[in-house]
Amino acid sequence: MCRAARSYYEAAHKEKDFSLYNTPVLDFIQAGQGTRTNPLLAILCEDTRYARGLSIAVKSVSAQGLIFSSIEEARKKLGRRKPVVWIVMDEVIKENEQEWKKSRKRPMILLTGNPQKYIQSEQDKLTVLTLPVKPEELRKAIRQYLQ
């Protein structure tokens, strides 16, 4: 089958425009082994400009960075998809939403101006970074959870 496709291409590549069919191919071997080629990151931030900046800063780690302005919006739009890492601004987590602070099943990187407010323990999947955050620090924190 591959030889037939190759011979057809060699015979017709000057007559037809094959650039229209340049689509990415799924690597089923990597997918079957469970390797994460492009993990889903969720960015939770009320300031959309800042969130876009964070998304650009983490593009080298993952091109799949979804931006949400509230927890409710994230729940609705994500549906059953589960991000590998949550990047959350302190302002989004309100006092009445204690579940985000207590249940840390998914890794969360919390960006805050007051890091003493959040206590980290060894079993938590929580990384607290002080604002303003350096892009290198953010990328390093994400990579630690992707290993």
Secondary structure, DSSP 8 states (H G I E B T S, - for coil): -HHHHHHHHHHHTTTS-GGGG------HHHHHHT--SS-EEEEE-S-HHHHHHHHHHTTTT-SEEEEESSHHHHHHHHTT---SEEEEEGGG--TT-THHHH--SS-EEEEES-GGGS---TT--EEEEESS--HHHHHHHHHHHH-
